[in-house]
Amino acid sequence: MNTNDLVNLVIQPIGLACAILVLFSIIGLGIINKRIASSLTVRLIAAIAFADILAHIGEIYASANESLPVESQLCTVVNGFRIFSRTFYCFTNIAICFHLYRTLVLYKKSTWRIELYIWIFTAIMVVGFTVMYGYFGAYSGKLYKNVCIPGADDPTLNKVYRLMLGFTDLLTAIIGITTTIVCHRNLNKYINVFSATLAEQGDNQDLLVNERRKMAFRTFLYPLAAFITLPFEAIFLIFAAFGTFLIQLTIIKNLTLGISGLLTGIAFAIDPSTHSAFKSAYYLVKYRNSPKKDLEDHQFNNSNDIPLTSTQ
């Protein structure tokens, strides 16, 4: 077993465990309090965690079965799964970046119509790119391979495949860091808009504003994770498309990809909206026999959404 496979088998399970914890936490919180699942931000975070899980499973299986015959049908399935999960991860991150930009910079409130557009766009792009890679022969290529890895037999199609996958990674990373910077610069304006929507509440209003600032600021960590995980793979694939294999990048590439679930878990763990959601869920479980109005008041004070104005 080579060093890259060893790195994957050590790092990837950590990311997988963190992503599973995030996804099951969101599902559990949603079961306890359906209002938590009503937030588009939360659903997008769940989608990122799910994408992390798929990517980690694919890499772990591929590394643990490095001797898988290149000509086998199972190798084709594994290659397709790995490419699909990476494509899903990229476009899900692009979707959450669009949502955050629309919310924190354009001051638009999420609607079911907009969310439907986001999910449809994400699904079309993921399926479209995945099918396209399959058409190139990236799943079933057998020539010039000693191990089961994605790649087409036709040199031209293989170059196109690597460039497309590499530039998708690069675009996602650029969108992630750009969203983080632009939203951070616009944070004060967002807070002013949010403050204007609050009724006069004295010290409580200041507390709500401060909590909202922390919540918005730490939400930037989700798109920032893509900027950490994807650039090295993007560089590796782009150079490989032109016949230059940067072997020195393979370990750091595997390390950064392997911690994607860990980064999602860290962002989720320090997100104030997560803390608020757990507090609200705890209150609902512990005091489920309390008067309905008291429960609703507590839920309002611990809302984990990022609502803004009613602007559509």
ZIMOTA-V257215 format. One record per helix or strand of 2 or more residues. SS is the DSSP state (H for helix, E for strand). FROM is the first residue (numbers start at 1). LEN is the number of residues. If there is no record, write none. Layout:
SS,FROM,LEN + SS,FROM,LEN
This chain:
H,3,30 + H,34,4 + H,40,25 + H,73,32 + H,112,25 + H,155,31 + H,187,10 + H,203,27 + H,231,11 + H,247,12 + H,260,11 + H,272,15 + H,292,10
